[in-house]
């Protein structure tokens, strides 16, 4: 049920703090109540704060209807079981930390995910299905029923009552990315960007940590003049900005005149390749590596559903954030590169070891060639960032990849690539060729 103001207009509550980024934005604090004046302009709504009386644009994913389940701090909505485990298993959380999410398997049902500890498993997460009564109530066990999810959570915070532990703290979560930098901030002036720290450099440009409009941390990819046609880039960017998924790096804005700037969300841990080679990467175990691969696969499955092709999928083009969150980056840009050495698909600039034979030989890039590249990316994960096919000049068959994995497993022990993981890689390779 949503709260109504005296005029019969739904009021919303702020889920997070938000500092205005432009003169037309509205600053608000978590818990502030807002009246929505206009919500027809997409991701940014015109709102009036019932706390300050001021009006301005707000990110729509930072608010929820007052008194609704979406407004509850413990409600995480449509996140996956694995994502909930990643959040809860943060070492700073104590036993009983919890969240409520939508069930992945039963429509209309919910799931209570709780952090537990025992001497055998150590930290682990228990998942309890919350079922809905025909009368509208909720229960985990039929002997204890509640009229609302709020009542259910309140009860289990007081008593474990069959759960592994009484609910303690709400699982902490970072503020989500806004959809875009601000209302009408797409083609932006170069002067609105500040390059703060150079993060990397490649054949076609540099990557910087930067600031937009003096307010917002962003990542900025600067392209060398002549790398691609500004007109073709802007046309492709219009498509790329519509690709929105929690496992894709969000394209925020562009500077379309040369040198082209591409502005995206900032990922704190940098590229997956560098992360795997660093101290944190050395500590990763197989379950974490498989989870990272699953996140990348989820992002690429969305790319496929949108009838898009990445063309340059590899660890260097995956970015890592807090809590081992992985997101696919640089999708679609490879098609626009005009460098002669790159377009000839030979030489040091072309990622030959990640490229499917039909793509390397004939330029046939499809989602199947992306699947090939994903298979090679799995070897990067399994080997903590080693170059694929060591000693080989070109990757020419799935057989080479699987034989190499078998050799690596024999030399380094089964933990680096278990039989089940190896079977999945082989299965992916054979399906790709069918």
Secondary structure, 3 states (H helix, E strand, C coil): CCCECCCCCEEEEECCCECCCCCCECCECCCCEEEEEECCCCCEEEEEECCCCCEEEEEHHHEEECCCHHHCCCEEECCCHHHHHHHHCCCCCCCCCEEEEECCCCCCCEEEEEEEEECCCEEEEEEEEEEECCCCCEECCCCCEECCHHHHHHHHHHCCCCCCCCCCCECCCCCCCCCCCCCCCCECCHHHEEEEEEEEECCCEEEEEEEECCCEEEEEEEECCCCCCHHHHHHHHHHHCCCCCCCECCEEEEECCCCCEEEECCCCCCEHHHHHHCHHHHCCCHHHHHHHHHHHHHHHHHHHHCCCCCCCCCHHHEEECHHHCEEECCCCHHHHCCCHHHHCCCCCCCCHHHCCHHHHHHCCCCHHHHHHHHHHHHHHHHCCCCCCCCCCCCCCCHHHHHHHHHHHHHHHCHHHCCHHHHHHHHHHHHHHCC
